[in-house]
Structure formats: C-alpha cells, structure tokens
Amino acid sequence: MDNWTYISNFFEYEDQVRKIIYTTNPIEGMHRQIRKIIKSEGAFSSEQALIKLMLYLIIKDIAKKWTMPIHNWGLTISQLYIRFGKRLKLERGF
C-alpha cells in the first residue's frame, strides 16, 4: 500500500494520456530491430566496439521510421498543459 499514492496519480489522467504513459510498443519494436541486426558480427577490435557502433547506427536508422504521429496528440497535449501549465514546454505550432 506504500506505493498507492504514486499509482493513484496515474488514474487522474484521461485515457489518452494514460495510454501514452504505459504503452511499450515503440520500445519493444526498437529492441526487436536491434536484436535482429546485431546478430551478425564483423571485424571489430572488440565485442564492445561492435555493440556501440551497431547501437548507434540502429537507433539512427529506427528514428527515420518514426513518422507516425501519436493518436489524438492534440487532445493529449491539451490535457497535459491544463495539468502542468508553464512547466510543459511547447514548441511553436501547437
């Protein structure tokens, strides 16, 4: 019951905000793509050097594919702005 105060805050958000907070699909997709690519090995000075380079290149490539906007983002950001006000930094165009 010690964590109830933290968990109960989660339920104060609207459904759209809660969905963005708890969804893991984008992270799981990124991990799946990383695992698929780093299975191959090449001529690197060490395994750590291979991993560092591969992770950098993979994340850079994955970021290019993130073009789909968040569903109902305007409604979600409005709700967050009402809740957090000036603490929420918004870019121009919103």
Steps between C-alpha positions, in 0.01 A plus 500: 500500500802732527500554123127566468548878503730473198275258313182692577648810332507301177120465507450877520601527132256458212507175302708645214772623735509170691538308174807703405649457848466122518542389139822316424443414134753752357771384745428134433517566125836672536639212709377247243675687218822530702505127579441416133794710380765426766481124444769537234860566595781659303866593540498733802767558762271366769145387557432824689615707199262303277209552736561874539520559126206276419275658763581848375427408138189299584344775712580756231330281239199422720446871571450559126203263506322677788272707284161398635351761733356406836124437478300799634820690584324839500251384764774333702733800501208728592425285803865499603518878458193548721659280765858632486463850353825687451708199606411343165718648226316509168654558160354760268217378286295339774 
